[in-house]
Amino acid sequence: MPRLANAQKLLDGKVVLITGGSGGIGFAMAKAFLDSGAKVIISGTNEGKLRNCVEQLGGDSFRETVKPLALHSV
């Protein structure tokens, strides 16, 4: 993705949800989307890693939402 001047934000007003956003590719994607002006929601299974990512990304809020998830074999 090409770098844009601060005035040019391709994703202003958009919201992005990234699963597995606390490391690796997910974290890099979160940073890229933030740099493009999007609001980013990251999810993952490790609360500590998620909190660390929010801090590294310059976020000012962390909201924990716990939902039960049932996985069924198909």
PADOPA-730228 format. One record per atom (N, C-alpha, C): residue number from 0; residue in one letter; atom name; x, y, z. Coordinates in nm, 4 decimals, decimal comma. Layout:
! residues N
+-----+--------+-------+----------+----------+----------+
: num : residu : atome :     east :    north :       up :
+-----+--------+-------+----------+----------+----------+
: NUM :      A :    CA :        X :        Y :        Z :
...
+-----+--------+-------+----------+----------+----------+
//
This chain:
! residues 74
+-----+--------+-------+----------+----------+----------+
: num : residu : atome :     east :    north :       up :
+-----+--------+-------+----------+----------+----------+
:   0 :      M :     N :   0,0853 :  -0,1176 :   0,0000 :
:   0 :      M :    CA :   0,0000 :   0,0000 :   0,0000 :
:   0 :      M :     C :   0,0895 :   0,1234 :   0,0000 :
:   1 :      P :     N :   0,0708 :   0,2150 :  -0,0942 :
:   1 :      P :    CA :   0,1552 :   0,3338 :  -0,1008 :
:   1 :      P :     C :   0,1304 :   0,4261 :   0,0175 :
:   2 :      R :     N :   0,2358 :   0,4941 :   0,0592 :
:   2 :      R :    CA :   0,2238 :   0,5916 :   0,1675 :
:   2 :      R :     C :   0,1538 :   0,7160 :   0,1143 :
:   3 :      L :     N :   0,0656 :   0,7725 :   0,1955 :
:   3 :      L :    CA :  -0,0093 :   0,8902 :   0,1548 :
:   3 :      L :     C :   0,0210 :   1,0047 :   0,2491 :
:   4 :      A :     N :   0,0068 :   1,1249 :   0,2005 :
:   4 :      A :    CA :   0,0203 :   1,2419 :   0,2862 :
:   4 :      A :     C :  -0,0901 :   1,2383 :   0,3910 :
:   5 :      N :     N :  -0,0666 :   1,3034 :   0,5055 :
:   5 :      N :    CA :  -0,1655 :   1,3016 :   0,6135 :
:   5 :      N :     C :  -0,3026 :   1,3482 :   0,5675 :
:   6 :      A :     N :  -0,3085 :   1,4411 :   0,4728 :
:   6 :      A :    CA :  -0,4371 :   1,4922 :   0,4267 :
:   6 :      A :     C :  -0,5142 :   1,3894 :   0,3446 :
:   7 :      Q :     N :  -0,4446 :   1,2916 :   0,2905 :
:   7 :      Q :    CA :  -0,5083 :   1,1909 :   0,2068 :
:   7 :      Q :     C :  -0,5248 :   1,0609 :   0,2854 :
:   8 :      K :     N :  -0,6443 :   1,0349 :   0,3282 :
:   8 :      K :    CA :  -0,6732 :   0,9130 :   0,4033 :
:   8 :      K :     C :  -0,7785 :   0,8338 :   0,3281 :
:   9 :      L :     N :  -0,7376 :   0,7281 :   0,2627 :
:   9 :      L :    CA :  -0,8285 :   0,6491 :   0,1804 :
:   9 :      L :     C :  -0,9448 :   0,5878 :   0,2575 :
:  10 :      L :     N :  -0,9224 :   0,5571 :   0,3849 :
:  10 :      L :    CA :  -1,0237 :   0,4837 :   0,4607 :
:  10 :      L :     C :  -1,0890 :   0,5664 :   0,5718 :
:  11 :      D :     N :  -1,0842 :   0,6989 :   0,5601 :
:  11 :      D :    CA :  -1,1507 :   0,7839 :   0,6595 :
:  11 :      D :     C :  -1,2964 :   0,7431 :   0,6746 :
:  12 :      G :     N :  -1,3404 :   0,7276 :   0,7993 :
:  12 :      G :    CA :  -1,4793 :   0,6944 :   0,8261 :
:  12 :      G :     C :  -1,5133 :   0,5465 :   0,8140 :
:  13 :      K :     N :  -1,4175 :   0,4646 :   0,7752 :
:  13 :      K :    CA :  -1,4413 :   0,3205 :   0,7624 :
:  13 :      K :     C :  -1,4007 :   0,2505 :   0,8911 :
:  14 :      V :     N :  -1,4607 :   0,1347 :   0,9161 :
:  14 :      V :    CA :  -1,4284 :   0,0534 :   1,0333 :
:  14 :      V :     C :  -1,3789 :  -0,0821 :   0,9846 :
:  15 :      V :     N :  -1,2675 :  -0,1273 :   1,0428 :
:  15 :      V :    CA :  -1,2059 :  -0,2542 :   1,0040 :
:  15 :      V :     C :  -1,2006 :  -0,3451 :   1,1259 :
:  16 :      L :     N :  -1,2414 :  -0,4705 :   1,1082 :
:  16 :      L :    CA :  -1,2316 :  -0,5716 :   1,2134 :
:  16 :      L :     C :  -1,1242 :  -0,6713 :   1,1735 :
:  17 :      I :     N :  -1,0254 :  -0,6890 :   1,2622 :
:  17 :      I :    CA :  -0,9164 :  -0,7825 :   1,2353 :
:  17 :      I :     C :  -0,9156 :  -0,8883 :   1,3445 :
:  18 :      T :     N :  -0,9335 :  -1,0139 :   1,3040 :
:  18 :      T :    CA :  -0,9200 :  -1,1239 :   1,3999 :
:  18 :      T :     C :  -0,7738 :  -1,1651 :   1,4009 :
:  19 :      G :     N :  -0,7249 :  -1,2018 :   1,5173 :
:  19 :      G :    CA :  -0,5833 :  -1,2352 :   1,5283 :
:  19 :      G :     C :  -0,4971 :  -1,1118 :   1,5151 :
:  20 :      G :     N :  -0,5469 :  -0,9991 :   1,5649 :
:  20 :      G :    CA :  -0,4777 :  -0,8720 :   1,5471 :
:  20 :      G :     C :  -0,3691 :  -0,8425 :   1,6481 :
:  21 :      S :     N :  -0,3373 :  -0,9361 :   1,7352 :
:  21 :      S :    CA :  -0,2393 :  -0,9076 :   1,8398 :
:  21 :      S :     C :  -0,0971 :  -0,9477 :   1,8028 :
:  22 :      G :     N :  -0,0758 :  -0,9886 :   1,6804 :
:  22 :      G :    CA :   0,0612 :  -1,0221 :   1,6433 :
:  22 :      G :     C :   0,0758 :  -1,0483 :   1,4954 :
:  23 :      G :     N :   0,1986 :  -1,0505 :   1,4495 :
:  23 :      G :    CA :   0,2300 :  -1,0865 :   1,3123 :
:  23 :      G :     C :   0,1590 :  -1,0042 :   1,2074 :
:  24 :      I :     N :   0,1015 :  -1,0741 :   1,1115 :
:  24 :      I :    CA :   0,0350 :  -1,0088 :   0,9988 :
:  24 :      I :     C :  -0,0846 :  -0,9258 :   1,0460 :
:  25 :      G :     N :  -0,1615 :  -0,9779 :   1,1407 :
:  25 :      G :    CA :  -0,2778 :  -0,9039 :   1,1906 :
:  25 :      G :     C :  -0,2399 :  -0,7695 :   1,2499 :
:  26 :      F :     N :  -0,1312 :  -0,7658 :   1,3273 :
:  26 :      F :    CA :  -0,0848 :  -0,6408 :   1,3869 :
:  26 :      F :     C :  -0,0383 :  -0,5438 :   1,2787 :
:  27 :      A :     N :   0,0358 :  -0,5945 :   1,1795 :
:  27 :      A :    CA :   0,0837 :  -0,5098 :   1,0697 :
:  27 :      A :     C :  -0,0343 :  -0,4524 :   0,9908 :
:  28 :      M :     N :  -0,1369 :  -0,5341 :   0,9705 :
:  28 :      M :    CA :  -0,2562 :  -0,4858 :   0,9003 :
:  28 :      M :     C :  -0,3274 :  -0,3776 :   0,9814 :
:  29 :      A :     N :  -0,3369 :  -0,3980 :   1,1112 :
:  29 :      A :    CA :  -0,4005 :  -0,2978 :   1,1970 :
:  29 :      A :     C :  -0,3281 :  -0,1641 :   1,1841 :
:  30 :      K :     N :  -0,1967 :  -0,1665 :   1,1872 :
:  30 :      K :    CA :  -0,1176 :  -0,0439 :   1,1737 :
:  30 :      K :     C :  -0,1421 :   0,0211 :   1,0381 :
:  31 :      A :     N :  -0,1408 :  -0,0579 :   0,9317 :
:  31 :      A :    CA :  -0,1608 :  -0,0035 :   0,7972 :
:  31 :      A :     C :  -0,2997 :   0,0591 :   0,7827 :
:  32 :      F :     N :  -0,4023 :  -0,0073 :   0,8361 :
:  32 :      F :    CA :  -0,5371 :   0,0476 :   0,8276 :
:  32 :      F :     C :  -0,5491 :   0,1770 :   0,9081 :
:  33 :      L :     N :  -0,4880 :   0,1805 :   1,0272 :
:  33 :      L :    CA :  -0,4891 :   0,3035 :   1,1068 :
:  33 :      L :     C :  -0,4210 :   0,4168 :   1,0313 :
:  34 :      D :     N :  -0,3073 :   0,3863 :   0,9692 :
:  34 :      D :    CA :  -0,2345 :   0,4872 :   0,8920 :
:  34 :      D :     C :  -0,3158 :   0,5391 :   0,7739 :
:  35 :      S :     N :  -0,4109 :   0,4586 :   0,7275 :
:  35 :      S :    CA :  -0,4962 :   0,4984 :   0,6147 :
:  35 :      S :     C :  -0,6254 :   0,5658 :   0,6596 :
:  36 :      G :     N :  -0,6390 :   0,5878 :   0,7904 :
:  36 :      G :    CA :  -0,7529 :   0,6630 :   0,8415 :
:  36 :      G :     C :  -0,8684 :   0,5820 :   0,8960 :
:  37 :      A :     N :  -0,8607 :   0,4503 :   0,8931 :
:  37 :      A :    CA :  -0,9715 :   0,3670 :   0,9408 :
:  37 :      A :     C :  -0,9723 :   0,3578 :   1,0932 :
:  38 :      K :     N :  -1,0895 :   0,3307 :   1,1470 :
:  38 :      K :    CA :  -1,1019 :   0,2916 :   1,2872 :
:  38 :      K :     C :  -1,0831 :   0,1411 :   1,2877 :
:  39 :      V :     N :  -1,0026 :   0,0900 :   1,3810 :
:  39 :      V :    CA :  -0,9662 :  -0,0516 :   1,3796 :
:  39 :      V :     C :  -1,0108 :  -0,1201 :   1,5071 :
:  40 :      I :     N :  -1,0719 :  -0,2359 :   1,4900 :
:  40 :      I :    CA :  -1,1078 :  -0,3244 :   1,6009 :
:  40 :      I :     C :  -1,0220 :  -0,4487 :   1,5849 :
:  41 :      I :     N :  -0,9454 :  -0,4821 :   1,6903 :
:  41 :      I :    CA :  -0,8670 :  -0,6056 :   1,6843 :
:  41 :      I :     C :  -0,9232 :  -0,7032 :   1,7868 :
:  42 :      S :     N :  -0,9181 :  -0,8300 :   1,7514 :
:  42 :      S :    CA :  -0,9626 :  -0,9336 :   1,8446 :
:  42 :      S :     C :  -0,8558 :  -1,0403 :   1,8518 :
:  43 :      G :     N :  -0,8578 :  -1,1134 :   1,9604 :
:  43 :      G :    CA :  -0,7615 :  -1,2209 :   1,9791 :
:  43 :      G :     C :  -0,7945 :  -1,2961 :   2,1060 :
:  44 :      T :     N :  -0,7145 :  -1,3947 :   2,1366 :
:  44 :      T :    CA :  -0,7418 :  -1,4794 :   2,2531 :
:  44 :      T :     C :  -0,6557 :  -1,4450 :   2,3741 :
:  45 :      N :     N :  -0,5583 :  -1,3561 :   2,3582 :
:  45 :      N :    CA :  -0,4681 :  -1,3233 :   2,4677 :
:  45 :      N :     C :  -0,4857 :  -1,1763 :   2,5054 :
:  46 :      E :     N :  -0,5498 :  -1,1524 :   2,6200 :
:  46 :      E :    CA :  -0,5800 :  -1,0162 :   2,6634 :
:  46 :      E :     C :  -0,4542 :  -0,9314 :   2,6795 :
:  47 :      G :     N :  -0,3505 :  -0,9886 :   2,7369 :
:  47 :      G :    CA :  -0,2256 :  -0,9145 :   2,7577 :
:  47 :      G :     C :  -0,1649 :  -0,8661 :   2,6269 :
:  48 :      K :     N :  -0,1619 :  -0,9545 :   2,5281 :
:  48 :      K :    CA :  -0,1078 :  -0,9169 :   2,3969 :
:  48 :      K :     C :  -0,1928 :  -0,8088 :   2,3307 :
:  49 :      L :     N :  -0,3251 :  -0,8209 :   2,3452 :
:  49 :      L :    CA :  -0,4139 :  -0,7202 :   2,2870 :
:  49 :      L :     C :  -0,3922 :  -0,5840 :   2,3519 :
:  50 :      R :     N :  -0,3809 :  -0,5813 :   2,4832 :
:  50 :      R :    CA :  -0,3548 :  -0,4541 :   2,5533 :
:  50 :      R :     C :  -0,2228 :  -0,3933 :   2,5061 :
:  51 :      N :     N :  -0,1207 :  -0,4765 :   2,4909 :
:  51 :      N :    CA :   0,0097 :  -0,4291 :   2,4440 :
:  51 :      N :     C :  -0,0019 :  -0,3713 :   2,3031 :
:  52 :      C :     N :  -0,0785 :  -0,4365 :   2,2166 :
:  52 :      C :    CA :  -0,0976 :  -0,3882 :   2,0797 :
:  52 :      C :     C :  -0,1672 :  -0,2530 :   2,0778 :
:  53 :      V :     N :  -0,2713 :  -0,2373 :   2,1604 :
:  53 :      V :    CA :  -0,3418 :  -0,1093 :   2,1671 :
:  53 :      V :     C :  -0,2432 :   0,0009 :   2,2050 :
:  54 :      E :     N :  -0,1575 :  -0,0275 :   2,3020 :
:  54 :      E :    CA :  -0,0571 :   0,0707 :   2,3446 :
:  54 :      E :     C :   0,0408 :   0,1013 :   2,2310 :
:  55 :      Q :     N :   0,0908 :  -0,0018 :   2,1629 :
:  55 :      Q :    CA :   0,1864 :   0,0180 :   2,0532 :
:  55 :      Q :     C :   0,1255 :   0,0935 :   1,9361 :
:  56 :      L :     N :  -0,0036 :   0,0712 :   1,9131 :
:  56 :      L :    CA :  -0,0708 :   0,1370 :   1,8020 :
:  56 :      L :     C :  -0,1137 :   0,2796 :   1,8359 :
:  57 :      G :     N :  -0,0913 :   0,3196 :   1,9590 :
:  57 :      G :    CA :  -0,1263 :   0,4558 :   1,9989 :
:  57 :      G :     C :  -0,2720 :   0,4724 :   2,0352 :
:  58 :      G :     N :  -0,3386 :   0,3610 :   2,0621 :
:  58 :      G :    CA :  -0,4795 :   0,3672 :   2,0989 :
:  58 :      G :     C :  -0,4977 :   0,4213 :   2,2391 :
:  59 :      D :     N :  -0,6143 :   0,4766 :   2,2627 :
:  59 :      D :    CA :  -0,6411 :   0,5317 :   2,3948 :
:  59 :      D :     C :  -0,7527 :   0,4565 :   2,4673 :
:  60 :      S :     N :  -0,7957 :   0,3456 :   2,4087 :
:  60 :      S :    CA :  -0,9014 :   0,2710 :   2,4768 :
:  60 :      S :     C :  -0,8873 :   0,1219 :   2,4511 :
:  61 :      F :     N :  -0,9297 :   0,0470 :   2,5489 :
:  61 :      F :    CA :  -0,9344 :  -0,0987 :   2,5396 :
:  61 :      F :     C :  -1,0664 :  -0,1400 :   2,5990 :
:  62 :      R :     N :  -1,1472 :  -0,2063 :   2,5218 :
:  62 :      R :    CA :  -1,2770 :  -0,2521 :   2,5706 :
:  62 :      R :     C :  -1,2801 :  -0,4035 :   2,5576 :
:  63 :      E :     N :  -1,3092 :  -0,4677 :   2,6655 :
:  63 :      E :    CA :  -1,3140 :  -0,6131 :   2,6643 :
:  63 :      E :     C :  -1,4584 :  -0,6587 :   2,6519 :
:  64 :      T :     N :  -1,4830 :  -0,7391 :   2,5532 :
:  64 :      T :    CA :  -1,6149 :  -0,7984 :   2,5357 :
:  64 :      T :     C :  -1,5948 :  -0,9484 :   2,5240 :
:  65 :      V :     N :  -1,6633 :  -1,0212 :   2,6084 :
:  65 :      V :    CA :  -1,6502 :  -1,1658 :   2,6070 :
:  65 :      V :     C :  -1,7809 :  -1,2255 :   2,5561 :
:  66 :      K :     N :  -1,7704 :  -1,3056 :   2,4546 :
:  66 :      K :    CA :  -1,8867 :  -1,3734 :   2,3987 :
:  66 :      K :     C :  -1,8547 :  -1,5219 :   2,3895 :
:  67 :      P :     N :  -1,9469 :  -1,6072 :   2,4274 :
:  67 :      P :    CA :  -1,9225 :  -1,7496 :   2,4118 :
:  67 :      P :     C :  -1,9215 :  -1,7867 :   2,2631 :
:  68 :      L :     N :  -1,8373 :  -1,8785 :   2,2297 :
:  68 :      L :    CA :  -1,8257 :  -1,9230 :   2,0909 :
:  68 :      L :     C :  -1,8312 :  -2,0746 :   2,0878 :
:  69 :      A :     N :  -1,9239 :  -2,1262 :   2,0138 :
:  69 :      A :    CA :  -1,9361 :  -2,2710 :   1,9988 :
:  69 :      A :     C :  -1,8917 :  -2,3091 :   1,8589 :
:  70 :      L :     N :  -1,7983 :  -2,3988 :   1,8485 :
:  70 :      L :    CA :  -1,7510 :  -2,4469 :   1,7197 :
:  70 :      L :     C :  -1,8064 :  -2,5865 :   1,6969 :
:  71 :      H :     N :  -1,8697 :  -2,6049 :   1,5851 :
:  71 :      H :    CA :  -1,9261 :  -2,7344 :   1,5506 :
:  71 :      H :     C :  -1,8571 :  -2,7883 :   1,4280 :
:  72 :      S :     N :  -1,8297 :  -2,9165 :   1,4285 :
:  72 :      S :    CA :  -1,7705 :  -2,9757 :   1,3088 :
:  72 :      S :     C :  -1,8774 :  -2,9873 :   1,2019 :
:  73 :      V :     N :  -1,8353 :  -2,9701 :   1,0810 :
:  73 :      V :    CA :  -1,9309 :  -2,9720 :   0,9684 :
:  73 :      V :     C :  -1,9313 :  -3,1071 :   0,9033 :
+-----+--------+-------+----------+----------+----------+
//
